[in-house]
Amino acid sequence: MGSSLIDGVVITPLKDIATNNGSVLHAMRKSDDGFHGFGEAYFSIVNYRAIRGWKRHQNMTLNLIVPVGEIKFVLIDDGESADSSDVFEIVLSRKNYQRLTIPPGIWVGFQGLSKGENMLLNLADLVHDPSEAHNRDISQFSYNWN
């Protein structure tokens, strides 16, 4: 599987500022690449080795950050402009503290890699609407999660 960036996907390094009493973890500013307005923010806990996927939003832009644990994200572009199902994978964590921006039309699945809690934050540009997204069973794409 590949690791080249899919058209429209943006990886943004974020600041993890250590202080004497804890850390300040930057997430997003309205001037950042990938910010297309604000609809909602939510946290999602992903259990160790649990896999969630596949989901493709028609209109929503996702901005994913992992402040706790470690999560592997797999993106698949099977659209008309894709080069026969382009695949991109990235692991986000505090050690690799970045924001993953996923535009509409890209399939995404993810897996918790750390024992204990793995938490992601999504800063979405739209309020959740179940009719706006398509879902596929995890077996629908031939991707090896091991």
Legacy VTK file of the C-alpha trace (Angstrom):
# vtk DataFile Version 3.0
C-alpha trace
ASCII
DATASET POLYDATA
POINTS 146 float
0.000 0.000 0.000
1.153 3.499 -0.710
1.986 6.463 1.420
1.772 9.266 -1.142
-0.618 12.063 -0.313
-4.060 11.904 -1.927
-5.184 15.063 -3.728
-6.852 17.431 -1.266
-5.546 15.697 1.871
-3.456 18.000 4.068
-1.049 17.104 6.889
-0.365 20.020 9.243
2.308 19.832 11.977
0.923 21.087 15.291
2.550 22.589 18.382
2.779 20.555 21.577
4.024 23.122 24.083
5.321 21.693 27.362
4.868 23.813 30.484
5.730 23.166 34.127
2.137 22.180 34.887
1.280 20.239 31.727
1.110 20.771 27.994
-0.773 23.004 25.587
-1.773 21.140 22.414
-2.681 23.331 19.467
-5.526 22.097 17.243
-6.697 24.648 14.660
-7.027 28.316 13.847
-9.491 29.755 11.396
-6.550 30.961 9.279
-5.184 27.391 8.915
-5.145 25.416 5.684
-7.999 22.932 5.952
-10.337 25.243 7.887
-13.571 25.526 5.929
-15.827 26.802 8.698
-17.034 25.219 11.905
-19.904 22.777 12.264
-19.008 20.711 15.318
-16.160 19.225 17.329
-16.221 15.795 18.886
-13.894 13.294 20.518
-13.982 9.610 19.657
-12.366 6.824 21.682
-10.904 3.950 19.672
-10.100 0.777 21.598
-6.809 -1.064 21.181
-6.773 -2.935 17.834
-10.362 -1.870 17.103
-10.953 -0.905 13.470
-13.565 1.583 12.320
-14.368 2.058 8.700
-15.081 2.617 5.992
-16.772 6.019 5.799
-16.870 8.605 3.014
-18.441 12.009 3.505
-20.113 13.722 0.572
-19.832 17.284 1.914
-17.993 17.283 5.252
-14.302 18.093 5.656
-12.688 16.247 8.573
-9.823 17.666 10.637
-8.484 14.818 12.766
-6.052 15.151 15.686
-4.868 12.445 18.104
-3.962 13.931 21.528
-4.096 10.575 23.400
-2.783 7.185 22.276
-1.895 6.276 18.715
-4.255 5.810 15.758
-3.514 4.608 12.235
-5.622 6.250 9.524
-6.035 4.708 6.083
-7.457 6.850 3.294
-8.641 5.493 -0.031
-9.555 7.578 -3.059
-11.500 5.459 -5.521
-12.911 8.428 -7.422
-12.652 9.284 -11.096
-9.439 11.278 -10.608
-7.831 8.532 -8.509
-5.083 6.386 -9.913
-6.833 3.004 -9.419
-7.660 3.409 -5.726
-4.970 5.666 -4.287
-4.134 4.678 -0.687
-2.565 6.855 1.996
-1.729 5.767 5.543
-0.519 7.752 8.527
-0.168 7.152 12.250
-0.995 10.122 14.470
-0.112 10.470 18.152
1.558 12.927 20.536
4.892 11.745 19.084
3.615 12.532 15.581
1.401 15.464 16.535
-0.230 16.647 13.323
-3.683 17.437 11.981
-5.034 15.272 9.149
-7.459 17.156 6.912
-9.654 14.913 4.755
-11.841 16.519 2.093
-15.206 15.097 1.015
-15.116 12.059 -1.272
-12.275 10.144 0.433
-12.874 6.820 2.217
-11.380 6.664 5.713
-10.842 3.839 8.174
-8.820 3.878 11.366
-7.419 1.586 14.029
-6.400 2.111 17.673
-2.752 1.106 18.104
-2.034 1.802 21.788
-3.204 -0.288 24.709
-5.711 1.698 26.718
-7.528 4.655 25.221
-6.804 6.121 21.825
-8.638 9.390 21.353
-9.208 11.494 18.284
-10.653 14.957 17.942
-12.575 15.843 14.789
-13.055 19.528 13.995
-15.666 19.212 11.279
-16.921 22.003 9.054
-20.516 20.667 9.135
-22.854 19.374 11.822
-23.170 15.583 11.656
-25.855 14.393 9.229
-26.088 10.601 8.785
-27.537 10.984 5.278
-24.420 12.926 4.196
-22.014 9.972 4.574
-21.676 6.541 2.988
-20.490 3.514 4.961
-18.918 0.261 3.831
-18.024 -2.853 5.770
-14.346 -3.117 6.696
-13.979 -6.058 4.270
-15.095 -3.947 1.279
-11.532 -2.800 0.549
-8.640 -5.253 0.424
-6.412 -3.590 2.997
-4.245 -5.536 5.453
-4.606 -3.885 8.888
-1.782 -5.966 10.381
LINES 1 147
146 0 1 2 3 4 5 6 7 8 9 10 11 12 13 14 15 16 17 18 19 20 21 22 23 24 25 26 27 28 29 30 31 32 33 34 35 36 37 38 39 40 41 42 43 44 45 46 47 48 49 50 51 52 53 54 55 56 57 58 59 60 61 62 63 64 65 66 67 68 69 70 71 72 73 74 75 76 77 78 79 80 81 82 83 84 85 86 87 88 89 90 91 92 93 94 95 96 97 98 99 100 101 102 103 104 105 106 107 108 109 110 111 112 113 114 115 116 117 118 119 120 121 122 123 124 125 126 127 128 129 130 131 132 133 134 135 136 137 138 139 140 141 142 143 144 145
